[in-house]
């Protein structure tokens, strides 16, 4: 069971509860609801279906914006972990 879960069941459940509380508090703070997330995902899929390949430009732009932040952080984290 530890191999499947990535640790003891009690530790995994504790981590999931803690992370759920943090994410829930953040979502509440910024006014995001689970229903809003699902509605937004459905809207994106509907727009993708209706506009066809035009929407891939928007998704590509979002990917590029995120990569500008995520990739350098990943590289720095890997470099710092290699120095340890």
Buried (B, 14 or more C-beta within 10 A) or exposed (E): EEEEEEEEEEEBEEEEEEEEEEEEEEBEEEEBEEEEEEEEEEEBEEEBEEEEEEBEEEEEEEEEEEEEEEEEEEEEEEEEEEEE
